[in-house]
Amino acid sequence: MAIVRVELGRRSQEQRDAIIKGITEVLVANGAQSEGTQVILYEVDMQVWGKGGKTFAQRAAEQGITLPH
């Protein structure tokens, strides 16, 4: 059995589904059982996640990027 915890910024449901599927496929290709593989996505709002003294929301705004809500 494998449990994978992933911390990332907010994503659309389509992206979440693809991430879960992709991680599961990698583990299965390396010997894990598909039904025994759990992937848990922990989404963090970009207003509370920062790097280098700025939140990722600030960095995105400076670059003209619109983040998902």
C-alpha positions as CSV (number, residue, x, y, z in Angstrom):
1,M,0.0,0.0,0.0
2,A,1.2,3.5,-0.8
3,I,-0.1,6.8,0.5
4,V,1.2,9.9,-1.2
5,R,0.6,13.4,0.2
6,V,0.9,16.3,-2.2
7,E,0.8,20.0,-1.2
8,L,0.1,22.3,-4.0
9,G,-1.8,25.5,-5.0
10,R,-5.4,25.3,-5.9
11,R,-6.2,23.5,-9.1
12,S,-9.3,22.8,-11.2
13,Q,-11.0,19.4,-10.7
14,E,-9.8,18.3,-14.1
15,Q,-6.2,19.0,-13.0
16,R,-6.7,17.3,-9.7
17,D,-8.0,14.2,-11.4
18,A,-5.0,14.1,-13.8
19,I,-2.6,14.6,-10.9
20,I,-4.1,11.7,-8.9
21,K,-4.2,9.5,-12.0
22,G,-0.6,10.3,-13.0
23,I,0.9,9.7,-9.5
24,T,-1.0,6.4,-9.2
25,E,0.3,5.3,-12.7
26,V,3.9,6.1,-11.6
27,L,3.6,4.0,-8.5
28,V,1.9,1.1,-10.3
29,A,4.7,1.1,-12.9
30,N,7.0,0.7,-9.9
31,G,5.3,-2.2,-8.3
32,A,2.4,-0.7,-6.3
33,Q,-1.1,-2.1,-6.5
34,S,-3.6,0.5,-8.0
35,E,-6.3,-0.3,-5.4
36,G,-3.7,0.1,-2.6
37,T,-2.5,3.5,-3.8
38,Q,-4.0,6.5,-2.1
39,V,-3.2,10.1,-3.2
40,I,-4.2,13.0,-1.0
41,L,-4.1,16.5,-2.4
42,Y,-3.7,19.3,0.1
43,E,-4.5,22.6,-1.6
44,V,-3.1,25.8,-0.2
45,D,-4.4,29.2,-1.1
46,M,-1.7,31.3,-2.7
47,Q,-2.4,34.2,-0.3
48,V,-0.9,32.1,2.5
49,W,2.0,30.5,0.7
50,G,5.1,32.5,0.1
51,K,8.7,32.5,-1.1
52,G,11.3,35.1,-0.8
53,G,9.2,37.5,1.3
54,K,6.2,37.5,-1.1
55,T,3.1,35.4,-1.4
56,F,2.6,33.5,-4.6
57,A,-0.5,35.5,-5.1
58,Q,1.6,38.7,-5.1
59,R,4.1,37.1,-7.5
60,A,1.3,36.1,-9.9
61,A,-0.2,39.6,-9.8
62,E,3.2,41.1,-10.6
63,Q,3.4,38.9,-13.6
64,G,-0.2,39.4,-14.7
65,I,-1.2,35.8,-14.0
66,T,-4.7,35.0,-12.7
67,L,-4.7,32.2,-10.2
68,P,-7.6,29.7,-9.8
69,H,-9.9,30.3,-6.9
